[in-house]
Amino acid sequence: MKRKPVCRLIAAAVASAAAHAACAQSSVTLYGNVSAGVNYVSNVGGHARYLLDDGNFIPNLFGFTGREDLGGGLAAIFKLEANFFIGTGNLYVPNQLFTRQSYVGLNSTRFGQLTLGHQPSFNYDLLGPLANGYAVSSFFAFHPGNFDELANTFEYDNALKYLSADYGGLRFGAMFGFGGLAGDFARGRNYGFGSQYRNGPFTLSAAYESENNRLLELAGYVGLPTFMGTPIDSSAPFVADNLKNLGVGASYQLGNVLLRALFTQSRIDYGGTSANVNNYDIGANWQITPFNSINGGVSLSRFEGGRWITPIITDVYSLSKRTSLYSTFLYQFASGNGAVASMPGAGQSASRCQASVSVGIQHWF
């Protein structure tokens, strides 16, 4: 009769030990970036502009990521990531917190990773690191309109995303975003595919995306008076019937120099007509010393009879593994079809030329 309490105590102790062991194999990490400086833009609407360089070098963000080992090479994972303006403390998107990423899923060392939630496209995941805007670090250097999603300004809502394990350097994936509209399965539906091959110093990446009823950023991002026959009006959103993105890029590590090349095409369908936006990037990142790097590149964008050429160079000096000082210079020249210079986020120039200079500090935590 006295043995039951003892058995219960032993069982409780075993359960407690098991729970403690499970907790020991779990982790939650808080991380983020803060960067700010001063910025000069030569021409915005006909006037020079001075402003705080707020997350232009690397986006200001914070996030939580977690992992629990479930055994047998399987783990539960999650990520919640938000953007904010360091100058005001406001969120990038008002009343929306985890706009960069928010997902939960499973990761297997044998089969890969499956996640569900609000997630970036493969264009951002696989092609983004090869773009000048990402590798040289300036939002101003991304392509006009960011239709190709190399900057993380568009994510799939209600998305199911799979990325395979590494098979001899090859990884591949697919994702699907449910539109969620009753009676119209296609409206707002998104899907995409991506693959990447790594072999020593060489990396080759490719991606394809198809997005229905896609809202496109035009005002302040596209230096044209009209777009697909429609006047560009900041008060009237432009929603394409469909946007198809495809791209391929490669990099090669040659000693302390990383060489990069990238091509993307965005095919926009609207009202029975279509237009292609073609973008080309070449660049190099030179690690001069363990503390100092010079990163540069040139991009060319063509669409609607316009052409934009944007060279960029950045000097980054590391004070530590987490803190850096930076200085960046960009110049953009536009030509054709009434085009004007319009570096994304800087504002439209009143002429074909626009230059930007910025200096600042960046810190990871």
Buried (B, 14 or more C-beta within 10 A) or exposed (E): EEEEEEEEEEEEEEEEEEEEEEEEEEEEEEEBBBBBBEBBBBBBEEEEBEBBBBBBBBBBBBBBBBBBBBEEEBBBBBBBBBBBBBEEEEBBEEEEEBBBBBBEBBBBEEEBBBBBBBBBBBBBBBBBBBBBBBBBBBBBBBBBBBBBBBBBBBBBBBBBBBBBBEEEEBBBBBBBBBBEEEEEEEEBBBBBBBBBBBEEEEBBBBBBBBBBBBEBBBBBBBBBEEBBEEEBEEEEEBEBBBBBBBBBBBBBEEEEBBBBBBBBBBBBBBEEEBBEBBBBBBBBBBBEEEEBBBBBBBBBBBBBEBBBBBBBBBBBBBEEEEEBBBBBBBBBBBEBEEBBBBBBBBBBBEEBBBBBBBBBBBBBE
